[in-house]
């Protein structure tokens, strides 16, 4: 029995983490077995790497070093959390996955997309079944992200220019991988966005294994 692997992507402050939690709650209320996880993180070893890459000075790591750290965290996360849950037939909801590395390190922090993809093919070899991209105006997202006043603000510290490049890169990935990406407008009430997300994921759960329903916007 195979489960469904759903990732959430978006710029900082887009509301994707909130939507991932709301989706988990909605599916659990339907009686589904759901695992909510995140990247970097999601396993003990990956959580240790998370602290290394998300805290501290913005220039702490080069983009190349970040690629290696994120790939190491993702491999541990995949082995210890994601694959066992999918094998058990659970729905796995992941707050960020490989597309974030393609955007942050592969495009926005350096011209490393080819290296990111090669590392992914070598060490991960798995894409989500469905990727929900919560789209958001970069200025609004950055304001929200900085308003959290947490310790994990290393990437937010790069400023609005990076957020704008990231948004463009995420939308570019949605065009590159239309079979698994669904773009949802995050600039609406949380409940309205959540309803769209639930409808999208419910349709994916009802589809035959390995086949997502077409994006209604493309019909």
C-alpha positions in Angstrom: 0.0 0.0 0.0 1.5 3.3 -1.1 0.7 6.6 0.5 0.7 10.1 -1.0 3.7 12.5 -0.7 2.7 16.2 -0.6 5.2 19.0 -0.4 4.5 22.7 0.3 6.7 25.3 -1.3 6.8 29.1 -1.3 8.8 32.1 -0.3 9.4 33.0 3.3 6.2 34.3 4.9 3.9 32.9 2.2 1.8 31.0 4.8 2.8 27.5 3.5 3.6 26.2 7.0 0.2 27.3 8.3 -1.5 25.6 5.3 0.5 22.4 5.8 -0.8 22.2 9.4 -4.3 23.0 8.4 -4.2 20.3 5.7 -2.9 17.8 8.3 -5.8 18.6 10.6 -8.4 18.4 7.8 -7.1 15.0 6.6 -6.8 13.6 10.1 -10.4 14.7 10.7 -11.4 12.5 7.7 -9.7 9.6 9.4 -6.6 9.5 7.3 -3.2 8.6 8.8 -1.1 11.7 8.2 2.6 12.6 9.0 3.5 16.3 9.0 7.2 17.0 8.6 9.5 19.7 7.5 12.8 20.5 5.8 15.4 21.0 6.7 14.6 18.6 9.5 12.1 15.9 10.0 14.5 13.4 11.6 16.9 13.8 14.6 20.0 14.1 12.4 18.3 16.5 9.9 17.1 18.7 12.7 20.7 19.1 13.9 21.7 20.2 10.4 18.7 22.6 10.4 20.2 24.6 13.2 23.5 24.8 11.3 21.9 26.3 8.1 19.1 28.5 9.4 20.7 30.3 12.2 23.7 32.6 12.4 25.3 35.1 10.1 24.0 35.3 6.5 27.5 34.6 5.2 28.1 31.7 7.4 28.0 29.2 4.5 28.6 29.4 0.8 25.8 28.3 -1.5 27.9 25.2 -2.4 28.2 24.2 1.2 24.5 24.7 1.8 23.8 22.3 -1.1 25.8 19.6 0.6 24.2 20.2 4.0 20.7 20.3 2.7 21.2 17.1 0.7 22.6 15.3 3.7 19.7 16.4 5.9 17.2 15.3 3.1 18.8 11.9 2.8 18.4 11.2 6.5 14.9 12.6 6.5 13.9 10.4 3.5 15.3 7.2 5.1 14.0 7.7 8.6 10.7 9.5 8.2 9.3 9.9 4.6 9.8 6.5 3.0 8.7 4.4 6.1 5.5 6.5 6.3 4.7 6.1 2.6 5.3 2.4 2.7 2.8 2.2 5.5 0.2 3.9 3.3 0.3 7.3 5.1 -0.1 10.8 3.7 3.2 12.6 4.2 2.9 16.4 4.2 6.3 18.1 4.0 6.9 21.8 4.6 9.6 22.2 1.9 11.5 19.6 -0.1 14.0 19.5 -2.9 12.4 22.4 -4.8 13.5 24.8 -2.1 17.1 23.7 -2.6 16.6 24.2 -6.4 15.4 27.7 -5.7 17.6 28.9 -2.7 20.9 27.4 -3.6 20.4 26.5 -7.3 19.1 29.8 -8.5 18.8 32.6 -5.9 22.1 32.1 -4.1 24.2 31.0 -7.1 24.1 29.4 -10.5 24.1 25.9 -9.0 20.9 24.3 -10.4 22.8 21.6 -12.4 24.8 20.7 -9.3 21.6 20.6 -7.2 19.9 18.3 -9.6 22.9 16.0 -9.9 23.1 15.7 -6.1 19.4 15.0 -5.9 19.5 12.3 -8.6 22.5 10.6 -6.9 21.4 10.8 -3.2 17.6 11.3 -3.1 16.0 10.1 -6.3 12.4 10.9 -5.2 10.1 13.8 -5.9 6.8 14.5 -4.2 3.6 13.2 -5.8 2.1 16.6 -5.4 3.7 20.0 -4.8 1.5 22.8 -3.5 3.1 26.2 -4.2 1.6 29.0 -2.1 2.3 32.1 -4.1 2.7 35.4 -2.3 3.9 39.0 -3.1 7.6 39.0 -1.9 7.3 42.3 0.1 4.3 41.0 2.0 6.0 37.7 2.6 9.2 39.2 3.8 7.3 41.5 6.2 5.5 38.5 7.7 8.7 36.4 8.0 10.6 39.1 9.8 7.6 39.8 12.0 8.0 36.3 13.5 11.1 37.5 15.4 12.5 34.0 15.7 16.1 32.8 15.5 15.8 31.2 12.0 16.1 34.3 10.0 19.3 33.7 8.1 17.8 33.7 4.7 15.3 36.5 5.4 18.4 38.6 6.2 19.4 38.6 2.6 16.5 41.0 1.9 13.7 41.7 -0.5 15.8 41.2 -3.7 16.3 37.5 -2.8 12.6 37.1 -2.0 11.7 38.4 -5.5 14.2 36.1 -7.2 12.9 33.1 -5.2 9.3 33.8 -6.1 10.2 34.0 -9.8 12.2 30.7 -9.5 9.3 28.9 -7.7 6.9 29.9 -10.5 9.5 28.8 -13.0 9.6 25.4 -11.4 5.8 25.2 -11.5 6.0 25.8 -15.3 8.9 23.2 -15.6 7.0 20.5 -13.6 3.3 21.1 -14.3 2.3 17.5 -13.7 3.0 17.7 -10.0 2.8 21.5 -9.2 -0.3 23.3 -8.2 -0.1 27.0 -7.6 -2.5 28.5 -5.1 -2.9 32.2 -4.4 -1.8 32.8 -0.8 -2.9 36.5 -0.7 -6.4 35.6 0.5 -8.0 34.7 3.8 -6.3 31.7 5.4 -9.6 29.7 5.4 -10.1 30.3 1.7 -6.6 29.2 0.8 -7.0 26.1 3.0 -10.2 25.2 1.2 -8.4 25.3 -2.1 -5.5 23.3 -0.7 -7.8 20.6 0.6 -9.7 20.4 -2.6 -6.5 20.0 -4.5 -5.1 17.2 -2.2 -8.4 15.4 -2.0 -8.5 15.2 -5.8 -4.9 13.8 -5.8 -5.9 11.2 -3.2 -8.8 10.1 -5.4 -6.7 9.7 -8.5 -5.2 6.3 -9.5 -1.7 5.6 -8.0 1.0 7.5 -9.8 -1.4 9.8 -11.7 -2.6 13.2 -10.6 -5.7 14.8 -12.0 -5.0 17.6 -14.5 -4.7 21.1 -13.2 -8.1 22.6 -13.9 -6.5 25.9 -14.8 -4.8 24.2 -17.8 -8.0 22.7 -19.2 
